[in-house]
Amino acid sequence: MTLTRHVQLKRLPEQTTPRHPRPKGPSPEVVQLVLERDQGCCLACSIELYGERAFNWSIHHRRGRDGRPDSNAPQNLVLLCGADNVTGCHGWAHQRASESRPAGYLLSRIASTDPLTVPILVANGSRWLYLTADGHHADNPPESP
């Protein structure tokens, strides 16, 4: 004997706006700036990246996607190997915060840390750089206004 249970699911009213809209990613122009600045290589380990974004490599948000105006700006974005928050240097940045935070790969959303003022350790730990808003890098922090 087989028992069949019929359950009627309540249909929720459709929402016209999402409760917590997720900020969109960087524009194609900003992605191109980051690719050129980082010379198509993982900023952390320096390997040359190949294939497709989200399948072989990632654009990592140093301060996460928080909806602030600079969330998808070049100074907050770096190229990392690894397709997700688990693999490659992208996985390292998310899973090894005790190492990646002091190296400038993870910035606090709570403290609303400005990515322009925090250097990042690049090329296998051989050099500190400041990432700029115009898609370049500098050896020194920006001057205060």
Secondary structure, DSSP 8 states (H G I E B T S, - for coil): ---------------SS-SS-------HHHHHHHHHHTTTB-TTT--B--S-BTTTEEEEETT---S-TTTTSGGGEEEEESSSSSSHHHHHHHH-HHHHTTTTSS--TTTT--GGGS-EEETTTTEEEEE-TTS-EESS-----
